[in-house]
Amino acid sequence: MKRFRLTLRQRDNLYGYIFILPFVIGFILFVLAPVIQSIILSVTEVTVTSTGFTTTYIGFENYYFALRVHADFLRQLVEVMGIMLLNVFWIIVFSFFAALLLNQKFPGRLVFRIIFFLPVVMASGVILQLEIQDYMMAIIGEQVVENYAVIDPQVMAAFLMRLQVPEKFMEYIAMAVDGIASIVNSSGIQILIFLAGLQSISPSLYEASQVEGATGWENFWLITLPMVSPLILTNIIYTIIDFFISTSNSLIQLIRDTTTQGAGFGVSAAMSWIYFAAICVVLGIVYLIFNRLVFYHD
């Protein structure tokens, strides 16, 4: 009897399917029904009654209201996209070079790795609870300080003006400096991914380049960067998604407020699906652009 054997590619594909199976099962059991309900709400008018609520099919009027009638949704959607581009760029740059530094051999390297990853751990516990308390204080009318400036913006602006930096570029740098704390706080996972990728590069590649007389700068551009390019794409996708679903995202807050304080469940659901479609378009464009630049080492 002939024994059935899988090829290496078939085995890798099987492992991949097994890996995503828990997510697929969880999506079907816990997420699929709310998604369908959200689609239904987005094309209906929801009326709250004493016994519950009733729905009336109105087609795409909720989408029209969100895009053409609502005063803030489309404007905030464009603003969020612009802020995303700024944040993603600086998070990827910071996390990549932080991983390069943490990959070097020096005393106390483990301690510094823990420090860089600490915001991710804390954000899942104590810090998250503090943020929730800040939101609650804001609701009852207390003033909450959300951002702490690392560098005085006026000092930075004066310095850049003396250098005769173009105004648009000056605004870009000022926004980046003002968001340093947020960038560092959002870079833990990306640093970990980059660090794992750097450690997976074979030392023999660097040894061979040294024999050929390559400099450290040439090693970076010809070995390090190409070898971690798949992880750069992975981190870009992850960072975009992480930004779009962040609780600090003003558009998400607008969608929530629309549910209870605005036009109701139908318009809020329509806004959510427009937002989801915009995210898919952004991710698709990013993947098509950067996937061509990725080097896959066989």
C-alpha positions in Angstrom: 0.0 0.0 0.0 1.4 3.4 -1.0 2.0 5.7 1.9 0.6 9.2 1.5 3.2 11.9 2.1 3.0 15.7 2.0 5.5 17.8 0.3 7.3 20.6 2.3 5.0 23.3 0.8 1.9 21.2 1.5 3.1 20.7 5.1 3.7 24.4 5.6 0.3 25.2 4.2 -1.3 22.7 6.6 0.5 24.3 9.6 -0.7 27.7 8.4 -4.3 26.5 8.3 -4.0 24.9 11.8 -2.5 28.2 13.1 -5.4 30.3 11.9 -8.1 27.7 12.8 -8.7 29.1 16.3 -9.3 32.6 14.9 -11.7 31.3 12.2 -13.7 29.3 14.8 -13.7 32.3 17.2 -14.8 34.6 14.4 -17.7 32.3 13.4 -18.9 31.8 17.0 -18.5 35.3 18.4 -18.0 37.9 15.7 -20.0 36.9 12.6 -23.4 37.5 14.1 -22.6 41.1 15.3 -21.1 41.8 11.9 -24.3 40.8 10.1 -26.4 42.7 12.6 -24.3 45.8 12.0 -24.8 45.5 8.2 -28.5 45.3 8.7 -28.5 48.3 11.0 -26.6 50.4 8.5 -29.4 50.1 5.9 -32.3 50.6 8.3 -33.8 53.2 10.5 -33.8 52.1 14.2 -36.7 53.3 16.3 -36.5 52.7 20.1 -39.8 51.7 21.6 -41.0 50.8 25.1 -40.6 47.1 24.3 -37.3 47.3 22.5 -36.7 48.7 19.0 -38.0 48.4 15.5 -36.1 48.7 12.2 -37.3 50.1 8.9 -35.4 49.5 5.7 -34.2 52.8 4.1 -31.5 51.6 1.7 -28.3 53.7 1.7 -29.7 56.9 3.2 -27.6 56.4 6.4 -24.4 56.3 4.2 -25.5 59.4 2.4 -26.2 61.2 5.6 -22.7 60.2 7.0 -20.9 61.3 3.9 -22.9 64.3 2.7 -25.0 65.6 5.6 -23.0 65.0 8.8 -20.8 68.0 9.5 -17.8 66.3 11.0 -17.5 62.7 9.8 -15.9 63.2 6.4 -13.5 65.9 7.7 -12.4 63.8 10.7 -11.9 60.8 8.4 -9.5 62.7 6.2 -7.7 64.1 9.3 -7.4 60.6 10.8 -5.8 59.4 7.6 -3.2 62.2 7.7 -2.4 61.6 11.3 -2.0 57.9 10.6 0.6 58.5 7.9 2.6 60.7 10.3 2.4 58.2 13.2 3.1 55.1 11.2 6.2 56.6 9.6 7.8 57.7 12.9 6.8 54.5 14.8 8.4 52.3 12.2 11.6 54.4 12.1 11.9 54.6 15.9 11.1 50.9 16.5 13.6 49.8 13.7 16.5 51.8 15.0 15.6 50.9 18.6 15.8 47.3 17.6 19.1 47.8 15.9 20.5 49.3 19.2 19.0 46.6 21.4 20.5 43.9 19.1 24.0 45.1 19.9 26.0 43.4 22.6 26.5 45.6 25.7 26.1 45.3 29.5 22.5 45.5 30.7 21.0 44.7 27.3 18.2 42.6 28.8 17.2 45.5 31.1 17.0 47.9 28.2 14.9 45.5 26.2 12.4 45.2 29.1 12.2 49.0 29.5 11.3 49.4 25.8 8.7 46.7 26.0 7.3 47.8 29.3 4.7 50.3 27.9 3.0 47.3 26.1 2.8 45.3 29.3 1.6 48.3 31.4 -1.0 49.3 28.7 -2.8 46.1 29.2 -3.2 46.7 33.0 -2.7 49.6 35.2 -2.1 52.3 32.5 -5.3 51.2 30.7 -7.3 51.6 33.9 -5.8 55.0 34.4 -6.9 56.0 30.9 -10.4 54.7 31.5 -10.5 56.8 34.7 -9.4 59.8 32.7 -12.2 59.3 30.3 -14.7 59.0 33.2 -13.3 62.3 34.7 -13.7 64.0 31.4 -17.3 62.8 31.2 -18.2 64.4 34.6 -16.5 67.6 33.7 -13.0 67.4 35.1 -10.1 68.6 33.0 -7.8 65.8 31.9 -4.3 66.3 30.5 -3.9 63.9 27.6 -0.5 64.8 26.2 2.6 65.8 27.9 5.0 67.9 25.7 8.6 66.5 25.8 10.0 69.7 24.2 8.5 73.2 24.4 6.7 73.7 21.0 7.6 77.4 21.0 11.3 76.7 21.5 11.2 74.1 18.7 9.4 76.5 16.4 11.8 79.3 17.0 14.8 77.0 16.4 13.4 75.7 13.1 12.6 79.3 12.0 16.2 80.3 12.6 17.3 77.4 10.3 14.9 78.8 7.7 13.1 75.4 7.5 10.0 75.5 5.1 6.7 76.0 7.0 5.1 72.7 6.0 8.2 70.7 7.0 8.4 72.7 10.3 4.8 71.8 11.1 5.6 68.1 10.3 8.6 68.1 12.6 6.7 69.9 15.4 3.8 67.3 15.2 6.4 64.5 15.4 8.1 66.0 18.4 4.9 66.7 20.2 3.9 63.0 19.8 7.2 61.5 21.0 5.5 60.0 24.1 2.8 58.4 22.0 5.3 57.1 19.4 7.4 55.4 22.1 4.3 54.0 23.8 3.1 52.4 20.5 6.4 50.9 19.4 6.8 47.9 21.8 5.4 45.2 19.6 7.2 46.5 16.5 10.6 46.6 18.4 10.0 43.0 19.4 9.2 41.9 15.8 12.2 43.7 14.4 14.5 42.3 17.1 13.4 38.8 16.3 14.1 39.4 12.6 17.5 40.9 13.3 18.5 37.9 15.4 17.4 35.5 12.7 19.9 36.9 10.1 22.7 34.4 9.7 26.1 35.7 11.0 27.8 34.1 8.0 26.4 36.8 5.8 28.2 39.5 7.8 31.3 37.4 8.0 31.4 37.0 4.2 30.9 40.7 3.7 33.7 41.5 6.0 36.0 39.2 4.1 35.0 41.2 0.9 35.8 44.5 2.7 32.3 45.8 3.1 31.7 48.7 5.6 29.1 48.7 8.3 27.0 51.2 6.2 27.1 48.8 3.2 26.2 45.9 5.5 23.1 47.8 6.6 21.8 48.6 3.2 22.8 45.3 1.4 22.2 42.7 4.2 20.3 44.0 7.2 17.6 46.1 5.5 16.7 43.5 2.7 16.6 40.7 5.2 14.2 42.4 7.5 12.1 44.0 4.7 9.3 41.4 5.1 9.0 42.4 8.8 9.0 46.1 7.8 5.8 45.4 5.8 4.4 43.3 8.6 5.0 46.1 11.1 3.5 48.8 8.8 0.3 46.7 8.4 0.2 46.1 12.2 0.8 49.8 13.1 -1.9 51.0 10.7 -4.5 48.6 12.1 -3.4 49.4 15.7 -3.8 53.1 15.0 -7.2 52.8 13.4 -8.6 50.8 16.3 -7.0 52.8 19.1 -9.3 54.3 21.7 -7.6 57.6 21.3 -8.8 57.8 17.7 -11.1 60.7 17.5 -13.2 59.1 14.6 -14.0 56.1 16.8 -15.2 58.4 19.5 -17.3 60.3 17.0 -18.9 57.0 15.8 -19.6 56.1 19.5 -21.1 59.5 20.2 -23.3 59.3 17.1 -24.9 56.1 18.5 -26.2 57.6 21.7 -26.0 61.4 21.2 -26.3 61.9 17.5 -28.2 60.4 14.5 -28.7 57.0 16.1 -27.7 53.4 15.5 -28.2 53.3 11.8 -25.9 56.2 10.9 -23.4 55.0 13.4 -23.3 51.6 11.8 -23.0 53.2 8.4 -20.1 55.3 9.6 -18.4 52.1 10.9 -18.6 50.4 7.6 -17.4 53.5 5.7 -14.5 53.6 8.1 -13.9 49.8 7.6 -13.9 50.3 3.8 -11.4 53.2 4.1 -9.1 51.0 6.2 -9.2 48.2 3.7 -8.4 50.6 0.9 -5.4 52.0 2.8 -4.1 48.5 3.7 -4.5 47.4 0.1 -2.6 50.4 -1.3 0.1 50.0 1.3 0.5 46.3 0.6 0.7 46.8 -3.2 3.3 49.5 -2.9 5.6 48.0 -0.3 5.2 44.3 -1.3 7.2 45.1 -4.5 10.1 46.4 -2.3 10.2 43.3 0.0 13.1 40.9 -0.4 12.0 37.3 0.4 15.1 35.1 1.2 14.6 31.5 0.2 
